[in-house]
Structure formats: C-alpha cells, structure tokens
Amino acid sequence: MQQHNFRGTSEMVSHAGYDRDTQVLFLTYHSGPTTVAYHTVPEELFTQLTQSPYPDVCIRFRVQAQHVFRRVEPSFEPLDYTFIK
C-alpha cells in the first residue's frame, strides 16, 4: 500500500493510503479521526492528490464528488518505519 502524510498541507485530512490492486483510496480525516475508503480511484488521481498544492480542493471535487465510499474502522494510520536504519 502506498502512503502519504499531508503534514499540515490539508485542513481536511492527515493521511492517505492507496491500494493499487483494488483501486481503493483511504483518507483519514482530522475530525474523529475517521477513515473513509473511496472505491475505483485510479492511481493517477492518488498521485495528483499527493502532489497537489491544494489537496482539499482535489479531495472535494475529484474524490468525494465522484467516488463511492464507506467508513473504515479502526482509523487508518501510516506505518511507523523509524525502526528501520
């Protein structure tokens, strides 16, 4: 799974995860935190989202408005790779 941390560039979400095989985009929203899975998201859209200077606009108009979703429990959080040297 590909992962992205928005590190303060988004007011809506903190993390994103993308499963290339199933084309599912996971977004963890600041409110909650709540993770929502969006289905049939092409990989190009995940790339655009993670590289966008305005990720919230991309989320609202390219993800939320166009893809079927479901809430995921527990919330998705990025893996901690700090133990790897």
C-alpha positions, 0 to 999 in steps of 0.5 A, spaced: 500 500 500 502 506 498 502 512 503 502 519 504 502 524 510 499 531 508 503 534 514 499 540 515 498 541 507 490 539 508 485 542 513 481 536 511 485 530 512 492 527 515 493 521 511 492 517 505 493 510 503 492 507 496 491 500 494 493 499 487 490 492 486 483 494 488 483 501 486 481 503 493 483 510 496 483 511 504 483 518 507 483 519 514 480 525 516 482 530 522 475 530 525 474 523 529 479 521 526 475 517 521 477 513 515 473 513 509 475 508 503 473 511 496 472 505 491 475 505 483 480 511 484 485 510 479 492 511 481 493 517 477 488 521 481 492 518 488 498 521 485 495 528 483 492 528 490 499 527 493 502 532 489 497 537 489 498 544 492 491 544 494 489 537 496 482 539 499 480 542 493 482 535 489 479 531 495 472 535 494 471 535 487 475 529 484 474 524 490 468 525 494 464 528 488 465 522 484 467 516 488 463 511 492 465 510 499 464 507 506 467 508 513 473 504 515 474 502 522 479 502 526 482 509 523 487 508 518 494 510 520 501 510 516 506 505 518 511 507 523 518 505 519 523 509 524 525 502 526 528 501 520 536 504 519 
